[in-house]
Structure formats: structure tokens, C-alpha cells
Amino acid sequence: MSSTSLKHQITNQYPIPWSMSRAEQATLIRVLQTIKPKVAIEIGTYNGGSLQVISEFSDKVYAIDLTPSYRDKRCDDLSNIEYLIGDSKRIIPELVSKINNSDEVVEFILIDGDHSTKGVLEDITKVLNLIPKQPITIILHDSFNPACRKGMTSYNYNSNPYVHYIELDYVTGAFNHDGLYREMWGGFACIQMQPIKRTEPIAISAYQAKLFLVTYYRSIHFFKNFFWFLKPIYKVFKK
Ligand SMILES: C[S@@+](CC[C@H](N)C(=O)[O-])C[C@H]1O[C@@H](n2cnc3c(N)ncnc32)[C@H](O)[C@@H]1O
């Protein structure tokens, strides 16, 4: 195989543009190939890049986004998707309640919607109200972004007996991501729920905690957070 075909291997197979790194794309494909979910949920569809893969390996997908306007026309060829348009904070509680009271078996969830700390925490809190009938694998995109990561660490996992695993750096993220000056984005966190209740306390694992910290102190996020008190003065001068 030539290096050119290796470069385009995933793109050739999944043509809808995708807001994820090569490592993330390869991991998502592999995870889904392994699980073959009966039901999957995606929060944050955008143009359908990740959805085209979730759709291929799942029997049914609920795809949630604020707007359908970004969606690529090629998504119309995917037949197993129910689109739920609106804010995930409103949609997820309704969906979770419906699924908990039915025989639908959710086995995979991608959280990639609201990227604020509060938004990520709310999506996690609402999704983790699912009562697992089979193991549920939850992938959370952008765990390397400080605001998203804070949302991911803010949930009290010990309060939920169905959570058996939390890894913030299942796939490590990137610095200067897509040329964004000193910004930290990307990365997969992974949460696993099991139908059996956990009896021991659980801790959040962060395989690349040191890499995250070293990078954070060189990032634009650190400077913005550190000099937050200068923001009102900056706004005055900007006028
Ligand atoms: C980064 S994009 C998703 C990319 C996509 N998963 C992929 O990899 O191709 C984030 C999407 O989340 C949606 N979004 C943001 N906040 C949301 C919310 N509160 N509820 C539902 N969708 C939201 C945005 O409209 C946007 O399309």
C-alpha cells in the first residue's frame, strides 16, 4: 500500500468531513466495530462525520443537534437514524425516560455537543440517568480542552453505581489543534456503565495527566484563565 492511500484510507471509506483527528477516527471505528450497538446516541452531529460511522455499525441511532442546517446531504442515505433537533439538555431527559421505560438497549453514546464546562457536565449528568441493560460505552470528545475536561471531572461518579470506568485520556488530544494558536482540543474520554451495580468507590483515571498540565501552562487557556480579572479593562480599551 502506498503512503498516499494510507493518508486517505479513512476518508475514502467515510467521505463526509469529520471534526476528529486520525487517532480519534481510527479509535471510534474500532470501538464501534467491536460493540456493534443495538442503539446508539450521538450528541452533536454537525455535518455527520462521526454519525456516518455510528450509523454503519449500529442498528439504530438517535442523533441530536441544535440545528439540521450543517448536515451533509449524504446523511440522507443513512436509513437507521432518528434526528432529534434542539438543545440536548431538553432532549436527553425525554429520551432517557423513554428508553428506560422500553426494551431499547443503548450500547454506545458519543458526547460532542455543547463544549462549555456547564454544558459538558449537564450532558454527562443527564446521560448517566440511563439504567444500563447491557454495558454502555460513552465517548466524550475534546477531553484535552481545559473547559470540557473540567466538565468531565465535575460529575460525582461515586454517586452513580452503574459507572465502572472513567478515563480522561483514552485518546490523547492535540496542541495548536488545526492551527488554533496555543489551543488544546481533541482527545477522547471514555466512561463505561455496566448493568451490575458497583460496590467499591471509583476514581477518575487520567493516563496523560502530566502531559495535560505541561501543555496547559503553555496554552492560551491558562493565560485567559490567569488574567481573567483584566477582561473588563480589555473590553473598555477595545471600544
Ligand atoms: C464539534 S460539532 C460535532 C462534530 C461531530 N460529532 C463530528 O465529529 O463530525 C458540535 C455540534 O454540537 C452542536 N451543539 C452545540 N450545543 C448543543 C446543544 N446544547 N444541544 C445539541 N447540540 C449542540 C452544534 O450545533 C454542533 O453541530
The ligand as an SDF file (V2000), in Angstrom:
LIG
                    3D

 27 29  0  0  0  0  0  0  0  0999 V2000
  -17.9750   19.6840   17.2180 C   0  0  0  0  0  0  0  0  0  0  0  0
  -19.5340   19.6080   16.4620 S   0  0  0  0  0  0  0  0  0  0  0  0
  -19.8270   17.8710   16.3550 C   0  0  0  0  0  0  0  0  0  0  0  0
  -18.9100   17.1830   15.3860 C   0  0  0  0  0  0  0  0  0  0  0  0
  -19.2800   15.7710   15.0330 C   0  0  0  0  0  0  0  0  0  0  0  0
  -19.5320   14.9430   16.1900 N   0  0  0  0  0  0  0  0  0  0  0  0
  -18.1590   15.1410   14.2240 C   0  0  0  0  0  0  0  0  0  0  0  0
  -17.2060   14.6150   14.7870 O   0  0  0  0  0  0  0  0  0  0  0  0
  -18.2420   15.1890   12.9950 O   0  0  0  0  0  0  0  0  0  0  0  0
  -20.6050   20.1160   17.7480 C   0  0  0  0  0  0  0  0  0  0  0  0
  -22.0840   20.1530   17.3900 C   0  0  0  0  0  0  0  0  0  0  0  0
  -22.8130   20.2420   18.6070 O   0  0  0  0  0  0  0  0  0  0  0  0
  -23.9550   21.0290   18.4130 C   0  0  0  0  0  0  0  0  0  0  0  0
  -24.3950   21.5490   19.7220 N   0  0  0  0  0  0  0  0  0  0  0  0
  -23.8170   22.5050   20.4760 C   0  0  0  0  0  0  0  0  0  0  0  0
  -24.5130   22.7140   21.6080 N   0  0  0  0  0  0  0  0  0  0  0  0
  -25.5720   21.8460   21.5770 C   0  0  0  0  0  0  0  0  0  0  0  0
  -26.6570   21.5920   22.4450 C   0  0  0  0  0  0  0  0  0  0  0  0
  -26.8250   22.2530   23.6010 N   0  0  0  0  0  0  0  0  0  0  0  0
  -27.5650   20.6370   22.0960 N   0  0  0  0  0  0  0  0  0  0  0  0
  -27.4350   19.9560   20.9230 C   0  0  0  0  0  0  0  0  0  0  0  0
  -26.4080   20.1570   20.0610 N   0  0  0  0  0  0  0  0  0  0  0  0
  -25.4880   21.0900   20.3750 C   0  0  0  0  0  0  0  0  0  0  0  0
  -23.5210   22.1190   17.4430 C   0  0  0  0  0  0  0  0  0  0  0  0
  -24.6430   22.6320   16.7290 O   0  0  0  0  0  0  0  0  0  0  0  0
  -22.5140   21.3580   16.5440 C   0  0  0  0  0  0  0  0  0  0  0  0
  -23.1400   20.9100   15.3710 O   0  0  0  0  0  0  0  0  0  0  0  0
  1  2  1  0
  2  3  1  0
  2 10  1  0
  3  4  1  0
  4  5  1  0
  5  6  1  0
  5  7  1  0
  7  8  2  0
  7  9  1  0
 10 11  1  0
 11 12  1  0
 11 26  1  0
 12 13  1  0
 13 14  1  0
 13 24  1  0
 14 15  1  0
 14 23  1  0
 15 16  2  0
 16 17  1  0
 17 18  1  0
 17 23  2  0
 18 19  1  0
 18 20  2  0
 20 21  1  0
 21 22  2  0
 22 23  1  0
 24 25  1  0
 24 26  1  0
 26 27  1  0
M  CHG  2   2   1   9  -1
M  END
$$$$
